[in-house]
Amino acid sequence: MATIKGIAWDHRRCWGPLDASIGPWRSETGHDVVWDRRSLYSFGEGNLGDYAARYDLVIYDHPFVGDAAEEGWLLDLAPMLGGEAAAFAADAVGQSWRSYDYAGGIWALPIDTAAQTGAWRPDLLERAGEPVPGTLEGVIALAQRLRAGGMAVGWPAIPTDMLCTYFSIVASLGHDPGRDDGPFVPPATSEQTIDWLHRLIGVVHPGSTGWNPIRCLDHMSATDEVAYVPWLFNYVNYAAAGRIRFGASPRAAADRPARTLLGGAGIGVSAHSAHPQLAFDYALHLSRPAFQAGPYVDHGGQPGSRTAWTSDHANGVTRGFFRDTLPVLDAAWLRPTLPGFLPLFHAATLRLAEVLTGGAPAAGFTRFLNDGFDRLRDGTDRA
């Protein structure tokens, strides 16, 4: 009997279905699986190479793909997938399959899909006599009105989530950073976006700057203080519990549809694995539609399979979460996967926080972001 080890991120949405899969997999194959956990911050911004050196399977965020391919941390799964790659591509949610395609290789299977969405407490909005706002201007106005009733608009606004929202607004203003001609983010668009964020941070719940999405949703569930959140990564677990509903984020411009930043997770096979075929077979089992639309959802997961997102069963046990948010994910903006993008992203989170909470000039942030991305695109710098 062989044992393969994997590293997950520490939330039930990730580890719930993984832990539940171990017993049936052991009974079926005679092999064992052990899953360890790491923090959400490490998942999004930690050193993927360190984990790939120690585990057979790594669940990770797609902007690491370029580095994983160039540094040889993970195996290219395309030769192992063969003809099954077409089925995965056809079953994708938005650009989730594309997000793990780099330089002609496939560096993970999309086991989980998410995006920034809106979230609200229907009971609190009804109590306040307020509809879900459709525009960012409407969010600002809602926040001001809710104060009178002792409620608030919330927003996960630690630096990472600040920058994710920045890109969601930029995309909602009609841009595709990293794929448009010209600068990564046009300076006028960046200035407009930062103006919106300044207005937003001035009216949201005072706890917002200490919240990531999980802390925000926990607070939203446990108290009657936060009635609405315009941008946060959607979590099926809170919808299934019944108090919170998820859907479209507000439009940044009345004449343009809302777009938000794509999240989620892929499962990759380490290039250092002693059991690469066994690790791949298990990853394939976890990622196939039959498992994703059944046990994966039943144990708290948020699948990468479109079959699951459109399943009557999955929507029934999650109060329509997948159906409500699928259009948002289908329209979501895909971050670049160039090698070195994650260090640039991390540095930009701190600089944007200085702009929004420390009085630093917005123009300096925009120059840093655009110059840094130009160097990555030209291959002259890895941030």
Legacy VTK file of the C-alpha trace (Angstrom):
# vtk DataFile Version 3.0
C-alpha trace
ASCII
DATASET POLYDATA
POINTS 383 float
0.000 0.000 0.000
1.320 3.453 -0.941
0.499 6.701 0.850
0.251 9.994 -0.993
0.302 13.328 0.830
-1.459 16.522 -0.159
-1.580 20.091 1.100
-4.948 21.878 1.247
-5.945 25.317 2.492
-7.598 25.612 5.841
-11.317 26.003 5.312
-14.056 23.400 5.193
-14.789 24.410 1.589
-11.393 22.884 0.734
-10.679 20.147 3.272
-14.261 18.936 3.859
-14.634 16.897 0.655
-10.950 15.913 0.662
-11.107 14.375 4.118
-14.376 12.639 3.245
-12.821 11.098 0.128
-10.013 9.277 1.944
-11.960 6.288 3.313
-13.755 5.400 0.061
-10.532 5.856 -1.935
-8.621 3.583 0.451
-11.343 0.925 0.227
-11.444 1.102 -3.572
-7.713 1.208 -4.322
-5.905 -0.116 -1.266
-3.844 3.088 -1.083
-3.936 5.804 1.541
-4.091 9.615 1.413
-3.073 12.182 4.042
-4.129 15.837 3.757
-2.383 18.631 5.650
-3.622 22.244 5.746
-2.118 25.699 5.333
-3.503 29.191 5.831
-5.576 31.068 3.271
-2.788 33.650 3.030
-0.206 30.944 2.300
-2.541 29.471 -0.326
-2.752 32.790 -2.151
0.694 34.271 -1.634
3.013 31.672 -0.072
5.938 29.830 -1.679
4.447 27.072 -3.817
7.853 25.517 -4.485
8.356 24.713 -0.797
5.107 22.744 -0.698
5.696 20.979 -4.011
9.012 19.718 -2.593
7.236 18.053 0.344
3.876 16.859 -0.990
2.580 14.692 -3.812
-0.453 16.932 -4.409
-0.726 20.695 -3.994
-3.947 22.702 -4.104
-3.027 26.200 -5.210
-4.165 29.475 -6.802
-3.833 29.835 -10.580
-1.502 32.879 -10.718
1.277 30.508 -9.598
0.994 28.569 -12.865
3.730 30.358 -14.802
6.227 29.983 -11.965
5.252 26.332 -11.398
5.857 25.536 -15.067
9.128 27.426 -15.427
10.595 26.306 -12.114
9.629 22.650 -12.606
7.664 22.407 -9.361
4.695 20.549 -10.842
4.084 17.996 -13.569
2.441 18.922 -16.852
-0.781 16.899 -16.713
-1.579 17.168 -20.429
0.199 13.904 -21.393
-1.535 12.079 -18.531
-4.962 13.468 -19.399
-4.912 12.548 -23.064
-8.359 12.822 -24.595
-9.991 13.598 -21.252
-8.653 17.171 -21.458
-11.413 18.072 -23.922
-14.081 16.915 -21.484
-12.602 19.058 -18.717
-12.480 22.082 -21.013
-16.139 21.575 -21.950
-17.113 21.253 -18.269
-15.344 24.446 -17.164
-16.848 27.259 -15.133
-15.832 30.506 -16.805
-12.083 30.582 -17.426
-11.215 28.100 -14.676
-9.830 25.466 -17.063
-7.926 28.057 -19.065
-6.365 29.385 -15.866
-4.191 26.269 -15.512
-3.140 26.167 -19.178
0.322 27.656 -19.632
2.892 27.286 -22.428
0.935 24.404 -23.934
0.777 22.450 -20.675
-1.912 21.798 -18.069
-0.527 22.385 -14.577
-3.569 21.560 -12.441
-7.143 20.326 -12.598
-9.768 22.889 -11.522
-11.059 21.319 -8.329
-12.696 24.523 -6.941
-14.032 27.693 -8.562
-14.926 31.063 -7.042
-15.014 34.755 -7.840
-15.697 37.990 -6.071
-19.473 38.404 -5.818
-21.956 40.436 -3.841
-23.345 39.003 -0.584
-26.254 40.068 1.554
-28.562 39.162 4.416
-32.054 39.147 2.871
-33.662 39.449 6.308
-31.691 42.573 7.200
-32.274 44.288 3.864
-35.981 43.514 4.198
-35.986 44.910 7.725
-34.368 48.097 6.425
-36.733 48.259 3.439
-33.778 48.226 1.050
-33.216 46.403 -2.262
-29.887 44.931 -3.297
-28.011 47.853 -4.880
-27.176 47.540 -8.576
-24.439 50.163 -8.869
-21.483 51.300 -6.823
-23.130 54.675 -6.363
-26.084 52.796 -4.929
-23.792 50.958 -2.506
-22.440 54.238 -1.136
-25.964 55.555 -0.675
-27.114 52.300 0.958
-24.250 52.420 3.460
-25.247 55.917 4.502
-28.912 54.948 4.941
-28.188 51.739 6.850
-26.313 53.640 9.538
-29.567 55.111 10.782
-30.829 51.617 11.617
-27.606 50.458 13.271
-26.534 48.358 10.278
-23.735 48.657 7.756
-22.270 47.716 4.424
-19.192 45.534 4.930
-16.168 44.893 2.755
-13.191 42.540 3.248
-10.454 45.172 3.038
-7.200 43.640 4.154
-4.587 44.521 1.500
-5.063 41.369 -0.599
-8.807 41.866 -0.862
-8.437 45.593 -1.477
-6.392 44.817 -4.574
-8.798 42.103 -5.724
-11.633 44.634 -5.540
-9.490 47.204 -7.361
-9.130 44.777 -10.270
-12.833 43.882 -10.171
-13.743 47.544 -10.604
-11.133 48.020 -13.352
-12.605 45.035 -15.205
-16.120 46.388 -14.663
-15.032 49.614 -16.330
-14.354 47.641 -19.506
-10.679 46.718 -19.230
-8.850 43.383 -19.401
-5.544 44.019 -17.599
-2.689 42.018 -19.021
-4.439 41.397 -22.329
-5.418 44.880 -23.483
-3.040 46.927 -25.563
-1.300 49.715 -23.687
-0.586 49.914 -19.954
-1.629 47.163 -17.583
-4.207 49.549 -16.079
-4.767 52.895 -17.839
-3.865 55.694 -15.389
-7.234 57.427 -15.765
-9.047 54.160 -15.009
-6.801 53.498 -12.012
-7.489 56.975 -10.656
-11.242 56.509 -11.100
-11.114 53.118 -9.390
-9.110 54.417 -6.435
-11.566 57.293 -6.049
-14.366 54.726 -5.737
-12.390 52.724 -3.195
-11.717 55.841 -1.127
-15.443 56.534 -1.066
-16.227 52.934 -0.183
-13.737 52.622 2.655
-15.122 55.826 4.136
-18.631 54.406 4.612
-18.222 50.675 5.352
-18.263 48.869 8.701
-15.226 49.906 10.793
-14.099 46.287 11.082
-13.689 45.973 7.333
-9.966 46.701 7.181
-9.319 43.708 9.443
-11.454 41.265 7.478
-10.698 38.733 4.801
-13.782 37.133 3.209
-14.066 34.409 5.855
-13.898 36.867 8.761
-16.403 39.131 7.027
-18.830 36.270 6.408
-18.406 34.978 9.950
-19.257 38.431 11.309
-22.155 38.725 8.890
-23.511 35.367 10.079
-22.993 35.886 13.812
-24.337 39.444 14.179
-27.035 41.622 12.613
-24.589 44.407 11.793
-23.665 43.794 8.135
-26.554 43.691 5.704
-24.649 43.847 2.428
-21.145 43.366 0.972
-20.410 44.501 -2.604
-17.255 42.421 -3.230
-15.937 39.294 -1.557
-15.042 35.783 -2.658
-18.152 33.625 -2.541
-18.296 30.694 -0.107
-20.908 27.998 -0.571
-20.840 27.045 3.129
-22.481 30.293 4.221
-25.238 30.042 1.612
-26.010 26.466 2.652
-26.364 27.621 6.269
-29.234 29.821 5.113
-28.545 33.357 6.374
-26.486 34.789 3.494
-27.229 34.981 -0.206
-24.687 35.590 -2.952
-25.121 37.152 -6.390
-23.865 39.810 -8.762
-21.597 42.595 -7.564
-22.610 46.188 -8.352
-21.860 47.786 -11.690
-19.072 50.332 -11.566
-20.668 52.182 -14.465
-24.387 52.145 -15.154
-23.887 51.354 -18.840
-21.481 48.423 -18.292
-21.989 44.940 -16.820
-20.238 44.052 -13.593
-17.123 41.895 -13.843
-15.125 40.539 -10.945
-11.888 38.712 -10.262
-11.795 34.924 -10.724
-10.659 32.821 -7.781
-10.816 29.117 -7.049
-8.154 26.447 -6.783
-6.449 23.793 -8.849
-4.958 20.475 -7.795
-1.472 19.850 -9.152
0.893 16.874 -8.985
4.360 17.558 -7.623
7.327 16.906 -9.893
9.002 15.414 -6.794
6.259 12.865 -6.082
7.379 9.266 -5.623
3.937 8.143 -6.813
3.006 10.536 -9.654
0.542 8.245 -11.421
-1.253 7.372 -8.197
-1.404 11.055 -7.209
-2.772 11.946 -10.641
-5.393 9.182 -10.515
-6.639 10.453 -7.164
-6.682 14.089 -8.371
-8.618 12.978 -11.432
-11.139 11.171 -9.230
-11.675 14.316 -7.124
-12.088 16.523 -10.196
-14.438 14.464 -12.351
-18.058 15.655 -12.608
-19.552 12.593 -10.909
-17.626 13.222 -7.685
-17.815 17.005 -7.906
-21.610 17.127 -8.295
-22.193 14.603 -5.491
-19.835 13.924 -2.577
-17.757 17.046 -3.187
-20.784 19.325 -2.723
-22.311 17.178 0.017
-19.208 17.650 2.177
-19.009 21.429 1.813
-16.961 21.834 -1.361
-17.321 24.468 -4.064
-16.618 22.525 -7.258
-14.668 23.340 -10.381
-17.087 21.320 -12.533
-19.859 23.060 -14.457
-21.918 19.892 -14.148
-21.989 20.486 -10.397
-22.816 24.188 -10.680
-25.867 23.415 -12.834
-26.945 20.328 -10.863
-30.384 20.356 -9.269
-28.968 18.361 -6.356
-26.101 20.785 -5.730
-28.409 23.781 -5.893
-30.978 22.080 -3.706
-28.568 21.464 -0.831
-27.045 24.965 -1.107
-30.223 27.044 -1.466
-29.443 27.936 -5.086
-25.903 29.205 -4.443
-24.439 27.792 -7.652
-27.265 28.969 -9.884
-27.194 32.447 -8.318
-23.469 32.985 -8.835
-22.630 31.036 -12.013
-23.177 34.072 -14.300
-20.697 36.033 -12.186
-18.055 33.332 -12.519
-18.645 32.956 -16.245
-17.921 36.676 -16.713
-14.982 36.856 -14.268
-11.609 38.387 -15.128
-8.626 36.030 -15.215
-5.465 37.302 -13.549
-2.201 36.983 -15.486
-0.170 33.822 -14.926
3.191 35.195 -16.043
6.142 34.033 -13.944
6.736 36.571 -11.206
3.193 37.945 -11.141
2.537 36.859 -7.534
5.422 38.883 -6.029
4.239 41.915 -8.012
0.675 41.339 -6.815
1.786 41.038 -3.186
3.862 44.233 -3.342
0.936 46.035 -4.981
-1.441 45.007 -2.165
0.724 46.849 0.366
1.103 49.919 -1.825
-2.640 50.162 -2.464
-3.299 49.880 1.279
-0.934 52.818 1.806
-2.955 54.820 -0.723
-6.333 53.990 0.829
-5.404 54.131 4.501
-2.063 55.931 4.708
-2.433 58.892 2.368
0.123 57.769 -0.250
-0.417 59.232 -3.751
-2.513 57.152 -6.129
-0.334 58.015 -9.109
2.693 56.376 -7.500
0.771 53.134 -7.003
-0.365 53.122 -10.630
3.154 53.731 -11.945
4.529 50.935 -9.746
1.861 48.485 -10.964
2.215 49.338 -14.650
6.007 49.488 -14.668
6.235 46.211 -12.775
3.915 44.435 -15.165
5.757 45.823 -18.198
8.972 44.310 -16.869
7.293 40.944 -16.366
5.766 41.018 -19.824
9.130 41.944 -21.362
10.915 39.281 -19.365
13.287 41.778 -17.788
12.136 41.448 -14.197
10.414 39.058 -11.805
9.250 41.843 -9.465
LINES 1 384
383 0 1 2 3 4 5 6 7 8 9 10 11 12 13 14 15 16 17 18 19 20 21 22 23 24 25 26 27 28 29 30 31 32 33 34 35 36 37 38 39 40 41 42 43 44 45 46 47 48 49 50 51 52 53 54 55 56 57 58 59 60 61 62 63 64 65 66 67 68 69 70 71 72 73 74 75 76 77 78 79 80 81 82 83 84 85 86 87 88 89 90 91 92 93 94 95 96 97 98 99 100 101 102 103 104 105 106 107 108 109 110 111 112 113 114 115 116 117 118 119 120 121 122 123 124 125 126 127 128 129 130 131 132 133 134 135 136 137 138 139 140 141 142 143 144 145 146 147 148 149 150 151 152 153 154 155 156 157 158 159 160 161 162 163 164 165 166 167 168 169 170 171 172 173 174 175 176 177 178 179 180 181 182 183 184 185 186 187 188 189 190 191 192 193 194 195 196 197 198 199 200 201 202 203 204 205 206 207 208 209 210 211 212 213 214 215 216 217 218 219 220 221 222 223 224 225 226 227 228 229 230 231 232 233 234 235 236 237 238 239 240 241 242 243 244 245 246 247 248 249 250 251 252 253 254 255 256 257 258 259 260 261 262 263 264 265 266 267 268 269 270 271 272 273 274 275 276 277 278 279 280 281 282 283 284 285 286 287 288 289 290 291 292 293 294 295 296 297 298 299 300 301 302 303 304 305 306 307 308 309 310 311 312 313 314 315 316 317 318 319 320 321 322 323 324 325 326 327 328 329 330 331 332 333 334 335 336 337 338 339 340 341 342 343 344 345 346 347 348 349 350 351 352 353 354 355 356 357 358 359 360 361 362 363 364 365 366 367 368 369 370 371 372 373 374 375 376 377 378 379 380 381 382
